């Protein structure tokens, strides 16, 4: 008997299967052979394929989507920090003020021997949401922990350190900040404890780093969250060999719970800029589970520390003007080298100065050395300030903007305070970009920033609601159909994987998110709360929600 003659391993039936294929065909059932989709169609056509060796899942009217993708995460590091850092993040815990942060740090410091590190993390722009309207200072951290070194980061761009930590890092008030970084002094000329962008590495170099074993645990920990929200694919920005080794060991042991595309940071990383070039490894290297998805570099800082580089000053803090971490020359050189070596390039650009630098660099390299289907990305482009001129340049060069819907959902008010209405007038203009023919997806920047939840982001693209219930730019709301495509087939295209992932069609990987209800059947504002009842990866049930009533496998 040939393999083709065998009955399916798995059939999902009696539901609404939103295939996200070219016609957005809705089926009732799907059959899976050996981790791949074999047939999709009407219940009666699919059920007859099964026999007593087939696992039959009666969906009882539930909705099936292709497994969702989050195309911009800091996952291995983020997962490990979720497990090991003291949690002072307001999006996760109930920490809402500086005294509460101090209390948590003090508790941990007192429970540990003198000299042991206390490494905490807060949320991006938490200063805006705390009654004090600022971050804690070195002196406050000293009171909380006089004998133990302390650092607390707020997002990726700001770290506050206490005196012990600064002392161990060899930082004093006359230390020069590295290029692309800043060491803040207070009004009396003393260290405030705040280290910005590249200056954060001064203390990071003395903080104990995560081993690859801890990274492995972090990946597994964060993957559980993904599976519980129907996410089966991520694009992880990795900065060191430990995380890559961790992924590889998990994959080789068949223990990697989700599929991973690695975006390897080649500037400001523990990875040498030339490594991939020297090896001759190109984007796409790997397999359906673990693959090199491109290289990453960051031009400016984050808006979360007033270090994104804009032409106009910050509204709330006109003395800060942002920070360029990579000058145009270094950027052009790196982009050109990686472009010529066959890599896809992902450039972080938050402020409009950085956006223009990224677009200029890509435009000139593509003029000099045209390459069809490069799929170069600009991270955070599409959040704001995509005017007609920039949109033309993006379209002309087939650049993929990767906006971040969670920025709108979680920090809208802080963005307004920082850069004001005018610059946010056409923000998160997903509809405009889709209408321009761009296959837009959205990355979360999680999980350390806020929980990973592509279904929340899908719902927000439709509802345009923030976490406090405010509506932002209702005219840019997109349809449920478009929103589903964003997190499935568009995201697969973004990873050069549209032929094997992103829709429910024969031949593709059998990765599905089974939702309790169809996103078409609930109010837009409620899409984000739809429970995921089951997540299937490679034809295997990888997550099953306790209490998913009557879902029988
Ligand atoms: Zn990021």
Boltz pocket constraint, residues with backbone or C-beta under 6 A from the ligand:
constraints:
  - pocket:
      binder: B
      contacts: [[A, 72], [A, 73], [A, 74], [A, 237], [A, 445]]
      max_distance: 6.0
